[in-house]
């Protein structure tokens, strides 16, 4: 018999008949567009005195583009590395090779021959036989 100090805390609960009627709700947060990022930066700069004389509209658009590209690139790379079954391995490696070239290259354009060279090096590093360029 429990003492008054212990109360009913020592009693065991039967959790096998416990049901939960609450279901999680999926919240969708769509990614920001470049224009959304421009508006966010502009709103923050509007709070700073004389910011319009220091930071031009063109600079804000350039920054928004860089932020958008960086975020989007990271999402694509993560999807390539995630190994989704809907995308064959050689296509994943080709897309990742293109992203590597664009990220580390001086130009934002890629020639097909250079892409194949990069793709071949990536395949070699992953111990995968590359598809020949033909």
N, C-alpha and C positions, 0 to 999 in steps of 0.2 A: 504494500500500500504506500503510495507516494506521500511524502511529507508535505506540509503546506508550502514549504519553500520550493520544492520541486514542481508542484502543480501537476499538470498533465503533459509537460514537456517530454517526458520519457515515453509516452505512448507512441506506437508505430503507426504511420499512415499507410494506407493501402493505395498506392499510386497507380495500380494497374487499371483501375476503373476511371481514372481522371482523363477527361477529354478537353482539348483546347479548341475553341471555336474561332479564334482569331487567326487570320491568314495574313502573311506579309503582303504588302503592296509594292509593286514594282514602280519605281520612280524613274522616268526617262529624262536625262539631262542632255539635250542635243548639244553638239559642239558649237563653240562660238564661230561665227563667220568673220571674215576679215573686217567687214563693216562694223560688226559688233565690237571688235577689239578697238577699232578707230574711235567709236563712240565712248567706250570705257576710258581710253587714254585721254580723250578730249575732255570728258567730264572731270577727271582727276586734275588735269592741267588747269581747268577753269577755276579751281579753288586756289590756285597759286597766283599771287599778284604779278602782273606783267609777264605772264608766261607766253602770251601771244607774240611778244617781241623777241623772246628767246628761242622758242620752239615753233617752227613753221608748220603749216598744214601738211606740206610735202614730207617733212620729217616724221610727222605722226603717221602718215600713210605708209611710209617706208618701214617704220618700226612695227606697225601692225602686220604688215606683210611678212616680216622676218619672224615675228612671234607665231603667226598662223602657220607658216611653213615649218618651223621647228616643232610645233606641237603635232601637226599632221604627219610629219616625217616620223616622229617617234611612235605614233599609233601604227603606221604602216609597218615599221620595223618590228614592233612587238607582235603584230599579227603574223608576220613572216616567221618569226622565231617561235610562235605558239604552236605551229605544226597543225594547222587546220586541215582536215582531210579533203576539203573541197578544192585544194590548190595543189597540183602536182609539185614534187620536190624541185624539178628543174626550173619550173616557172617561179617558184619561191626564190631560188638562188639567183635567177636572172633579175628579178625585181630588187632583191637586196643588193646585187652588184650595181645596178643602176643608181640606187640610193647612195651607195658608197661613193660612186663616181661624182654624183652631184654634191655630196656633202664635202668631199675632200678636194674636188677639182676647182680650178680657177674659173671655169666656164659652167654655165647652167645648161649646156647642151652636151649631148653624148653621141659620139660617132659609133656606128654599129661594130666596127672592127675593134675599137677600144673597149666597148662593152663586152664583146666576146672574150677579149684578153682578161679583163677583170673577172668575168664569170668563170673562166677556166681556172684562174688562180684561186677563187673562192671554192670551186669544186675540189681542187687539189687539196686545199686546206681541210676540207670536210671529208676527204677520202671517197669522193663520188666521181664517177667517170663522167666528164662533161659531154654534152651533145655537141657534135661537130657543126661548124658554121657552113651550111649549104642550103 
